[in-house]
Amino acid sequence: MTETEILNSLKKKEYAPLYFLQGEEPFYIDQIADCIEKNAIPEPEKGFNQTVMYGKDSTMAQVLGNAKRFPMMAEKQLVLVKEAQYLQDFKSEAGRDMLEAYCKNPVPSTILVFCHKYSKITGTTKLAKRLKKEAVFLTSDPIREYKLIEWIKSYLASNGIKATDKAIQMLADHIGTNLERLTNEINKLLINVDKNTLIDDTHIDKYVGINKDYNVFELQRALISKDVLKANQIVNYFGANPKEHHPIPIIAFLYNMFAKILKTHAAKDKSQGALASTLKIAPFFVKDYISAARNYSYGKVIQNISFLHKADLAIKGVESNQLKDGVILKQLVFELLH
């Protein structure tokens, strides 16, 4: 089941006897576990029929011992195992055999939930095959960068609000694929902005703290249009505020930008729809990359990628002449433009 399917079933109060939630992206694991913890057991019954366990403090035998109990004066009990990846005997054959045996005959009056975050069990093992067959099994992988824009739009829409393309791009560029942090910042907007308001860069500046004039998105626009003055103003601002604008993610962002320009040069079909698909961007931004391809020849793009690689090494202390990060960034922007 997908995370959406699981959440939809939970909204309908449809609970399975066994859930195994795993993966590198904790956002959906936490969201599903929180939904079950808040709603599965009525509040007056939680004292007797809701058990929250932590992997570091528990064994599989203890978890399954709790799961095999019957609820007290109620239809269901919940056993929620947080940080299940740290269960003391989970990696042992004995611990896994115990869980596999339970999978074959789970207690129908128990809702047993394993939150196995930041890692996955090997899919070809007997236990994994059994869990996929008998449990509600979710693998939560990190969201791909090219899907982030659509994810933000969907999350905003699910909360009844809309935002401009620039505002969405600012959130994606500044925060990245950390969904927990991203939703925290979006929730600030939900609290402070009326649902009928179209969120723009001014709201992002005010409530999220991303400067609408001096951010990596504006640096990209300045580089695309070869606006030397604006690019230098932005990079000087970055140098004066290093805690908010560390060079490594900026260089990574610019590398992705020039990689897309390179793909634009190489694309045979340069129509808006085809390029949007090739570059994995919203059609709204295609014109920026067509403009960039005019301003940066194929050879210059290759050279700029080399400059970015050299700056990345310097920031990380490799082949460095001990220049400060801000100076390296300023030098990089000069090289990219000239």
C-alpha positions as CSV (number, residue, x, y, z in Angstrom):
1,M,0.0,0.0,0.0
2,T,1.1,3.6,-0.6
3,E,1.2,6.1,2.2
4,T,-1.9,7.8,0.7
5,E,-3.9,4.5,0.7
6,I,-2.9,3.7,4.2
7,L,-3.9,7.2,5.5
8,N,-7.2,7.0,3.6
9,S,-8.0,3.7,5.2
10,L,-7.1,5.1,8.7
11,K,-9.4,8.0,8.1
12,K,-12.2,5.4,7.6
13,K,-11.2,3.8,10.9
14,E,-10.0,0.7,9.1
15,Y,-7.2,-0.8,11.2
16,A,-5.1,-3.8,10.3
17,P,-3.6,-6.2,12.9
18,L,-0.1,-5.5,11.8
19,Y,1.8,-2.6,10.2
20,F,5.5,-2.5,9.2
21,L,6.6,1.0,8.2
22,Q,10.2,1.3,7.0
23,G,12.4,3.5,5.0
24,E,14.9,6.4,4.7
25,E,12.1,9.1,4.7
26,P,10.6,9.3,8.2
27,F,7.8,11.8,7.3
28,Y,5.1,9.3,6.2
29,I,6.2,6.8,8.9
30,D,5.6,9.4,11.6
31,Q,2.4,10.7,9.9
32,I,0.8,7.2,9.8
33,A,2.0,6.2,13.3
34,D,0.7,9.5,14.8
35,C,-2.7,9.0,13.1
36,I,-2.9,5.5,14.6
37,E,-1.7,6.6,18.0
38,K,-4.2,9.5,18.2
39,N,-7.3,7.7,16.8
40,A,-7.1,3.9,17.0
41,I,-8.0,3.6,20.7
42,P,-10.6,5.9,22.3
43,E,-9.2,8.3,24.9
44,P,-10.8,6.6,28.0
45,E,-9.3,3.2,27.0
46,K,-5.7,4.3,26.3
47,G,-4.5,3.8,29.8
48,F,-5.1,0.1,29.6
49,N,-5.1,-0.7,25.9
50,Q,-2.3,1.5,24.4
51,T,1.3,0.5,24.8
52,V,4.1,2.6,23.3
53,M,7.5,0.9,23.2
54,Y,11.0,2.0,22.1
55,G,13.4,-0.2,20.2
56,K,16.4,0.7,22.3
57,D,14.6,-0.4,25.5
58,S,12.8,-3.5,24.2
59,T,13.2,-7.0,22.7
60,M,11.1,-8.7,20.1
61,A,9.9,-11.1,22.8
62,Q,8.7,-8.2,24.9
63,V,6.9,-6.6,21.9
64,L,5.2,-9.8,20.9
65,G,4.3,-10.6,24.5
66,N,2.4,-7.3,24.7
67,A,0.8,-7.9,21.3
68,K,-0.5,-11.4,22.3
69,R,-2.4,-10.0,25.3
70,F,-6.1,-9.4,25.0
71,P,-7.6,-5.9,25.4
72,M,-9.2,-4.9,28.8
73,M,-12.9,-4.3,28.4
74,A,-12.5,-3.1,24.9
75,E,-12.4,-4.4,21.3
76,K,-8.9,-3.4,20.4
77,Q,-5.5,-2.7,21.9
78,L,-2.6,-0.8,20.3
79,V,1.1,-1.8,20.6
80,L,3.3,0.9,18.9
81,V,7.0,0.2,18.5
82,K,8.9,3.4,17.8
83,E,12.5,3.3,16.6
84,A,12.0,-0.4,15.8
85,Q,15.3,-0.5,13.9
86,Y,17.0,-0.5,17.4
87,L,15.2,-3.5,18.8
88,Q,17.8,-5.4,20.7
89,D,17.3,-8.8,18.9
90,F,15.7,-7.7,15.7
91,K,18.9,-8.4,13.6
92,S,19.3,-11.8,15.1
93,E,17.8,-14.9,13.5
94,A,15.8,-15.7,16.6
95,G,14.2,-12.2,16.8
96,R,13.2,-12.3,13.1
97,D,11.9,-15.8,13.4
98,M,9.6,-14.7,16.2
99,L,8.2,-11.9,14.2
100,E,7.7,-14.1,11.1
101,A,5.8,-16.7,13.3
102,Y,3.6,-13.9,14.6
103,C,2.9,-12.7,11.1
104,K,1.4,-16.1,10.3
105,N,-1.2,-15.7,13.1
106,P,-1.5,-12.1,14.3
107,V,-3.9,-11.4,17.2
108,P,-7.0,-9.8,15.5
109,S,-7.8,-7.7,18.6
110,T,-4.3,-6.1,18.5
111,I,-3.0,-3.3,16.3
112,L,0.8,-3.9,16.2
113,V,2.8,-1.1,14.5
114,F,6.5,-1.2,13.8
115,C,8.2,2.1,12.9
116,H,11.5,1.1,11.4
117,K,13.0,4.4,10.3
118,Y,16.1,5.4,8.3
119,S,16.7,1.9,7.0
120,K,15.1,-1.1,5.3
121,I,15.1,-4.8,5.8
122,T,16.4,-6.8,2.9
123,G,13.5,-7.5,0.5
124,T,14.5,-11.0,-0.4
125,T,14.6,-12.4,3.2
126,K,11.9,-14.7,4.5
127,L,10.7,-12.1,7.0
128,A,10.4,-9.4,4.3
129,K,8.4,-11.7,2.1
130,R,6.1,-12.7,5.0
131,L,5.6,-9.0,6.1
132,K,4.7,-8.0,2.5
133,K,2.1,-10.8,2.4
134,E,0.6,-10.5,5.8
135,A,1.1,-6.9,7.0
136,V,0.3,-3.4,5.9
137,F,3.8,-2.9,4.6
138,L,5.2,0.5,3.6
139,T,8.7,1.5,2.3
140,S,9.1,5.2,2.5
141,D,11.8,6.4,0.2
142,P,13.2,10.0,0.0
143,I,11.3,12.1,-2.5
144,R,13.2,12.7,-5.7
145,E,14.2,16.3,-6.3
146,Y,12.4,16.5,-9.6
147,K,9.2,15.6,-7.9
148,L,9.5,18.1,-5.1
149,I,7.7,21.0,-6.9
150,E,4.6,18.9,-7.5
151,W,4.7,17.5,-4.0
152,I,4.6,21.0,-2.5
153,K,1.8,22.0,-4.8
154,S,-0.2,18.9,-3.8
155,Y,0.5,19.5,-0.1
156,L,-0.7,23.1,-0.4
157,A,-3.8,22.0,-2.3
158,S,-4.6,19.4,0.3
159,N,-4.8,22.3,2.8
160,G,-6.9,24.5,0.5
161,I,-4.3,27.1,-0.5
162,K,-2.3,28.0,-3.6
163,A,1.0,29.6,-4.2
164,T,2.9,31.3,-7.1
165,D,5.5,29.3,-9.0
166,K,8.2,31.5,-7.6
167,A,7.1,31.0,-4.0
168,I,7.0,27.2,-4.5
169,Q,10.4,27.2,-6.2
170,M,11.8,29.3,-3.3
171,L,10.6,26.7,-0.8
172,A,12.0,23.8,-2.8
173,D,15.4,25.5,-3.4
174,H,15.9,26.7,0.2
175,I,14.6,23.7,2.1
176,G,15.1,20.8,-0.3
177,T,13.7,17.3,0.1
178,N,13.5,17.2,3.9
179,L,9.7,16.7,4.1
180,E,9.5,17.2,7.9
181,R,11.2,20.6,7.7
182,L,9.3,21.5,4.6
183,T,5.9,20.8,6.1
184,N,6.9,22.7,9.2
185,E,7.7,25.8,7.2
186,I,4.5,25.4,5.1
187,N,2.5,25.1,8.3
188,K,3.8,28.5,9.3
189,L,2.1,29.8,6.2
190,L,-1.1,28.0,6.9
191,I,-1.3,29.6,10.4
192,N,-0.5,33.1,9.2
193,V,-2.1,33.4,5.8
194,D,-5.8,33.3,5.0
195,K,-6.9,30.4,2.8
196,N,-8.2,32.7,0.1
197,T,-4.7,34.4,-0.3
198,L,-2.4,33.4,-3.1
199,I,1.0,32.8,-1.4
200,D,3.8,34.7,-3.1
201,D,7.4,35.5,-2.5
202,T,6.5,38.2,0.0
203,H,4.8,35.7,2.3
204,I,7.8,33.3,2.0
205,D,10.1,36.2,3.0
206,K,7.9,37.2,6.0
207,Y,6.8,33.9,7.5
208,V,9.5,31.4,6.3
209,G,12.5,33.8,6.5
210,I,13.7,33.3,2.9
211,N,14.8,36.7,1.6
212,K,12.8,37.3,-1.6
213,D,15.6,39.4,-3.2
214,Y,18.7,37.5,-2.0
215,N,18.3,33.8,-2.3
216,V,19.6,31.1,-4.6
217,F,16.6,31.3,-6.8
218,E,17.3,35.0,-7.5
219,L,21.0,34.1,-8.0
220,Q,20.0,31.6,-10.7
221,R,17.8,34.2,-12.4
222,A,20.7,36.7,-12.4
223,L,23.1,34.1,-13.8
224,I,20.6,33.0,-16.5
225,S,20.2,36.6,-17.7
226,K,23.9,37.4,-17.1
227,D,22.9,40.3,-14.8
228,V,26.4,40.8,-13.3
229,L,25.4,43.6,-10.9
230,K,22.5,41.5,-9.4
231,A,24.6,38.3,-9.2
232,N,27.3,40.2,-7.3
233,Q,24.9,41.8,-4.9
234,I,23.4,38.4,-4.1
235,V,26.7,36.6,-3.6
236,N,28.0,39.5,-1.4
237,Y,24.9,39.1,0.7
238,F,25.6,35.4,1.0
239,G,29.1,36.1,2.1
240,A,27.8,38.4,4.8
241,N,25.3,35.8,6.0
242,P,27.2,32.5,5.9
243,K,25.0,30.7,8.5
244,E,21.9,31.1,6.3
245,H,23.7,30.6,3.0
246,H,26.3,27.8,3.2
247,P,28.2,27.5,-0.1
248,I,27.9,23.7,-0.5
249,P,24.1,23.6,-1.2
250,I,24.4,26.7,-3.3
251,I,27.1,25.1,-5.5
252,A,25.0,21.9,-5.7
253,F,22.0,24.0,-6.8
254,L,24.1,25.8,-9.5
255,Y,25.5,22.5,-10.7
256,N,21.9,21.2,-11.3
257,M,21.2,24.5,-13.1
258,F,24.1,24.1,-15.5
259,A,23.4,20.4,-15.9
260,K,19.9,21.4,-17.1
261,I,21.4,24.0,-19.5
262,L,23.6,21.3,-20.9
263,K,20.6,19.0,-21.4
264,T,18.8,22.0,-23.1
265,H,21.7,22.3,-25.6
266,A,21.6,18.5,-26.3
267,A,17.8,18.2,-26.6
268,K,16.5,17.6,-30.1
269,D,13.0,18.7,-29.3
270,K,13.0,22.1,-27.7
271,S,9.3,22.6,-27.4
272,Q,8.0,23.6,-24.0
273,G,6.4,20.2,-23.2
274,A,9.3,18.1,-24.3
275,L,11.9,20.2,-22.5
276,A,9.8,20.3,-19.3
277,S,9.8,16.4,-19.4
278,T,13.5,16.2,-20.2
279,L,14.6,18.6,-17.5
280,K,11.9,17.4,-15.0
281,I,10.8,21.0,-14.3
282,A,7.5,22.8,-14.4
283,P,6.7,24.1,-18.0
284,F,6.7,27.6,-16.5
285,F,10.5,27.5,-16.1
286,V,11.4,26.2,-19.6
287,K,11.8,29.6,-21.0
288,D,14.5,30.4,-18.4
289,Y,16.6,27.4,-19.6
290,I,16.1,28.3,-23.3
291,S,17.3,31.8,-22.5
292,A,20.3,30.4,-20.5
293,A,21.2,28.2,-23.5
294,R,21.4,31.3,-25.6
295,N,23.6,33.1,-23.1
296,Y,25.9,30.2,-22.4
297,S,27.4,28.2,-25.2
298,Y,27.8,24.5,-25.0
299,G,31.5,24.9,-24.4
300,K,31.0,27.6,-21.7
301,V,28.5,25.3,-19.9
302,I,31.2,22.5,-19.8
303,Q,33.7,25.0,-18.5
304,N,31.3,26.3,-15.8
305,I,30.6,22.7,-14.6
306,S,34.4,22.4,-14.2
307,F,34.5,25.7,-12.2
308,L,31.7,24.4,-9.9
309,H,33.6,21.1,-9.3
310,K,36.8,23.1,-8.4
311,A,34.8,25.4,-6.0
312,D,33.2,22.4,-4.4
313,L,36.6,20.8,-3.7
314,A,37.9,24.2,-2.3
315,I,34.9,24.6,0.0
316,K,35.5,21.0,1.3
317,G,39.2,21.7,1.9
318,V,40.5,19.7,-1.1
319,E,43.0,21.5,-3.3
320,S,42.3,24.6,-1.3
321,N,44.4,27.7,-1.0
322,Q,42.7,28.5,2.4
323,L,40.4,31.2,1.0
324,K,37.3,31.9,3.0
325,D,34.0,30.4,1.8
326,G,32.6,33.7,0.8
327,V,35.6,34.6,-1.3
328,I,35.4,31.2,-3.1
329,L,31.8,31.8,-3.9
330,K,32.4,35.3,-5.2
331,Q,35.3,34.0,-7.4
332,L,33.0,31.2,-8.6
333,V,30.3,33.6,-9.7
334,F,32.8,35.7,-11.5
335,E,34.1,32.6,-13.4
336,L,30.6,31.5,-14.3
337,L,29.7,34.9,-15.8
338,H,32.9,35.6,-17.7
